[in-house]
Amino acid sequence: MSHYRNLQLISTTAQYLIIVIILIAVLFPIAWMVSTSFKNHHDLFETPPRWIPRNPTIAAYQRIFISRAGAGGVNFLTYFKNSLIVCSATVLFCILLAIFSGYALSRFHRRGRKSIFTSILITQMFPLPMFLITFYIMFMRLKLLNSYTGLIVAYTSFSLPFCIWMIKGFFDKIPIELEEAALIDGCNRMSALWRVVIPLVSPGIVAIGIFAFLSAWDEFMFALTLMSQDAMRTLPPGIVLSFVGEFDVRWEDMMAASVVATLPVLVVFLMLQKYLVEGLTAGAVKG
């Protein structure tokens, strides 16, 4: 019995040790980013490096909000506003399109339904950089470069297949008898969807909204390529092009901007993480 307890203690200790190592690996870049944002330029190159700044300062935060960055003299808040507009619209379109597509795939058992669903999932097999040139040429001909519309369409097309797959898992878990009862009571198909089904799959809707938001907020390559005007850039390319020069990198300003850019994602994730986890697991149960 004592031998078994010793083995159990060793196993538990090893598990906690692994968790601590993983947490250190994950939190180290975040802690260093925050620490660097409060340093002055001289302290950045101090040897050995200091975790806690010798003379903490908020000068970097003042510069990113007050000064004009980039070739066009664009303020950091402009990049922040562009990201909010693009990401909010992407979330809205992904939710609306995923609801109708996922509901149709879940409820209407027509010929070719499985083939359509498989085709949607196959699109996730290809890396996004493969489509960069195609998107650029197509948007150039449609005059959608340097516009919110072009980037919103691109981001929606990236996130939508996974959102459809995820929300379909929620629709599959809702008994069809509930809709049949609503139809008997006088509802039509659309009314039954919005009044009966949608409230029951609200965790899934929140989950796909979080996924679409996070995917669009962090995207760099397409935002850099499709938005060449500085005033239209989103946060990821805006931060890089503003603070990374040919001969110098303004590390403290870039870290301060990164901290500010991380806050909305952190708040959204902490508030709604349980819905994201539930959505991922529910989407994986049924396909």
N, C-alpha and C positions, 0 to 999 in steps of 0.2 A: 504493500500500500504506500509506504514511504517512497519507494522507488518510482511509483506512478506519479506521486505528487511532485517529485523532483523533476521528472520529465515534463509534466504540465507547466511547472514554474519556468523551466528553461524555454519551453515553446512560447509561453506568454511573453517572457522577456525578449525573446528574439523577434516576435511580432511587433512589439512596441519599439524596439530598436530600429527595425526596418521602417516603421511609420515615421519615426523621428528623422531618420536619414532622408526620407522622401520629402518631408516637410522642409527640412533645411535646404535641400536642392531647389524646391519650388519657391520658397520665400526669400532665398538669398538675393536673386536679382531684384525683387520688389524692394527689399530693405535697402539695397545699395542705390537703387533709383531714388528713393525718398531721401536718403542721406546726401547724395550728390546734389540734389536740387536745393539744399540749404547751404552749400559750400560756395566760397568765392573761387575765382579762376585759379588763384595761386595754390589754394589748399587741395585742388584736384590732383596735383602731381606730387604731393607729399609722400615721402618714403620713410617708414612704412605707411601705408594708407590708414586713415582714421575712419572708424565707423561713425563716431560722433564728431561733427565738425568742430574745429577749434573756436571759430567765431561764426556761429550760425547767422545766416542772413536770408531775407526774403527778396533780395534784389532780383533774382532770376524770375520770380513770379511777377514782380512789378514790371519787368521788361517785357515779358510775353503778353501782358494785358495792355500795356500802355504804348510800347514802341511799335513801329511799323516794320514788319519783316517781309522778306521776299523782294523780288525784283520790282513788283508792282506796288510796293508799299502797303501790303495787306496785313491787317491785324490778325493775331491768333484767334480772336473771337469770330472772325469771318470763317475760318476753317471749321471751327466748332459749330457754327450755325449751318454751314453746308452739310456737315456730317449728320446733324440732327434732322435736317430736311430729307436728305436721301434715305437715311435709315428708317425714319418714321413712315415714309411712303412705301418703302420696301416691305416693312412689316405689315402695313395695311393691305397691300396687294397680295402678299403671300398668304395671309389669313383668309381673305375672301376667296381667292382661287383654290386654295387647298381645301377649304370647307366643301365647296361644290364638287371638286374633283374627287376628293376622298369619299364623300357621301355617295356619289354615283358609282364608284368602284366597289363600294361596300354593299350597296342595296340593289343595284340593277345587274342581274346576272345574265348579261347578254353574251352572245358569241364574240369571242375576241377580247373579253374582259381581262383574262389572265395575260394575254399577250401585251395588251396596253400597259398593264401594271408592271410587267417585266421590262418593257421598253423604258418606262419611267425610271426604274432602278438602274438600268444599264447606263443611263446618262451619267450616273454618279461614278462610273468606273474611269472616266477620262479626266486627266488633270486639266485644271482651268487654263493654264498657259497655252494649251493647244488651241484654244478658241480666241486668243487675244488678237491675232492679225485679222481673223474673220470678222470679229466684232468691230474692229477699227475700220475696216473697209466698208462694212455694211452701214455703220453709223455715219461715216463720212459721206456716203451717197445719200443717206436720209437726212443729212444735216443735223445730226444729234450729238456731234462732238461738242464739248464744253457746254453741256446742258444737263440739268437735273434729270430730265426725262431719259436720256441715254443711259446714265449710270443706274437709275432706278430699274430700267428694263433689264439691264445686265445683271444686277444683283438679284432681282426677282427670279430670273431664269436659273441662277445658280442655286438658290435656296429652295425653290418650289418643289422639285422632285422629292427631296427628303421630307419636306413639310407634308406633302400628300401621303407619303408612306407612313409618317408618324400619326397623322390625324385619322387615317383609315383604320389603324389599330383601335382607336377609341370608338369609332362608329361600329366596328365589328362587335364590340363588347355591349352595345346597347341593344336590348331585346326588341325585335321588330314588332312585337305585340303592342308595345307602347304607341308606336306610330299608327298601327291599325286601329287601336282604340280612339286615337285622336281623329282619324279619318271617319270613323263611325259617328263621332260626336259633331261632325260638320266641318272639320278642318280640311283644307286641301293639302297637297303634298308640301308646298312651300311653307304654309302656315304650321304644319306639323314639324317641319324641320326647325324653324326658328323658335317655336314656342315649347317644344317638347325635347328635341334632340340636342340643340345647341346648348341649353343650360346644363345638360348632363355631360357634355364633352368640353366644358369650359376649361378644365385643367389642361386638356390637350391643345386648346386654342392658345392658352398662355404659353405652353411649351414651344409651339412652333413660332410664336411671336418672339420669344427670347432667342431661339436659334437663329431666326432671320436677322434679328437686331445685331447679335454678336458677330454673325458672319459678315454683315455689311459694315459694321463699325471698324473692324480690324483689317479690312481688305486694302491692299496697297497697290498691286500691279495694275489692275484695271483703272483704278482711280487716277494713277499717275499717267497712264497712256491716254485715256479718254478725256481727261481734263487738263489741257495744256495751259489754259489761262489761270493765272495765280489766284484771281478772285473767285474762281469756281472750284478750287481744290478742296478736298476733304482733309481731315486731320492727319492720317498717316503720311501721304506725300507732302502735305504742307509742312509738317514738322521736320521731315528730312531735308527738304529743299531750303527751309528757312535757316536751319541751324548747322547744317553740314556744308562747309565751304571747300574750296579746292585746296587750301593750305591750312585751314583751321577748322576745328569742330567746337562749337559752343556747348560743351557737355552740360554745364549747369542749367542753361536755358532749355536744352533739349529734354533733360530729365524733369524739369519743372513742368514743361508742356506735357510730357508723358504722364506725370502724376495727375494732372488735371484731366487728361483724356481718359485715364483709367477709372476715375471716380464714377461716371455714369454707369459704366459696365459693372463695376463692383456693386453699386447700389442695387441695380436691377437684378443681378445674379443672387445677391444675398436675400433679397425680398422674395424672389420667385423661384429659387433653386429647387424646391420640392416638386414644383410643377414640371420643371425640365426633366428631372430624374424620372418622375412618373410617366411623362410623355415618351421618353426613350424606352422605358421598359414595356409600356403598353404597346408601342409600335412594333416591338420585337416579338410580342407574343403571337400575334396573328398576322399573316401576310397574304 
